[in-house]
Amino acid sequence: MKIPNVFEGHRAAAFIRTFSDTDAAVADASIQHPPNDDKLLDGYSTTVTRVVEKVGPSVVNIRVHGMHRENRRRPESGGSGSGFVIAPDGFILTNSHVVHGAARMEVSLADGRVFDASLVGDDPESDLAVIRINASQLVHAQFGDSKSVRVGQIAIAIGSPFGFQQTVTAGVVSALGRSMRSQSGRLIDNVIQTDAALNPGNSGGPLVNSRGEIIGVNTAIILPAQGICFAIASNTAEFVTAWLIKEGVIRRSWIGVAGQNVPIHRRVVVFHHLAADNGILVSGIEPGSPASRAGLREGDVIVSFGGEPVASIDELHRHLVAKVIGVPSHVTVIRHTEKLDLVVTPQELVVNHQRN
């Protein structure tokens, strides 16, 4: 007759109790401590609120009145848009299509004050314009670096759609490097795409990052698509703004290419001793243009202009100004894996011509 081992029974019972207690504790913990989504949502809300409190006071509503220059048979035309203060002494940035041709402009500040505005400079080629009001010590927005923008990051739009002032929508940056036509027909490169909802009247308002910096100027929507909205990159806007304040207009040169920013393979960068690991992919060349005559081809990657590195379309545009009109300039491109030096002579960009 076998004698039962009572110690083994006790150990088994203890093991069963211990296992059961542990399992129950884990189950209770999972029930009592679910993933804390509330904190994540509160953090997102806090970010948006903080940005609006910082940038909102600089955002204005613009109402335009008077004769439309393009259609003088229409005696009265008017509308509204948005803008934002960029300097404490009353300079305001907005879209060209908001104020172009207006005989009179009226600006309403976030604090309720209303001022008449005058046109400082208008650039239909980039769809940007600067106006000014007679006021001082205004809260103004700060430009951020649009080169640091990444797809997926938070994007907050503030404006006055349909005249409803200080309207806020939030979303993300959907894509970078888009191109779109301005009203003059010129291709605007390096446009930011966002799903932050825009409506008529948002034009000219700021697109802002989570730090409250301007990363774009809201300019267009695609109807009837949902969540496809565009903003002119802040680096482009800052460059254009400086010229408009200084000269009132921008004289540009052009070489006749459409392009987009692209990374360059590290091996190519090292082999050719390039100064940057990004360049401009030539996606189109206008027939008879300076670029066509110089021998540029679709698929080339521009890496320098005038002997200076260019890693983005914004940098190339900074070179294509009045001083290089008619001046032979060296352009370095990567074609497949070969580095080529070409000579292109920029021409003056004629406003309202469909040139890039």
Buried (B, 14 or more C-beta within 10 A) or exposed (E): EEEEEEEEEEEEEEEEEEEEEEEEEEEEEEEEEEEEEEEEEEEEEEBBEEBBEBBBBBBBBBBBEBBBEEEEEEEEBEBBBBBBBBBEEBBBBBBBBBBBBBEEBBBBBBEEEEBEBEBBBBBBBBBBBBBBBEBEEBBBBBBBEBBEBEEEEBBBBBBBBEBEBBBBBBBBBBEBBBBBEBBBBBBBBBBBBBBBBBBBBBBBBBBBBBEBBBBBBBBBBEEEEEBBBBBBBBBBBBBBBEBBBEEEBBEBBBBBBBBBBBEBEEEBBEEBEBEBBBBBBBBEBBEEBBBBEBBBEEEBBBBBBBEEBBBBBBBBBBBBBBEBBEEEBEBBBBBEEEBBEBEBBBBBBEBEEEBB
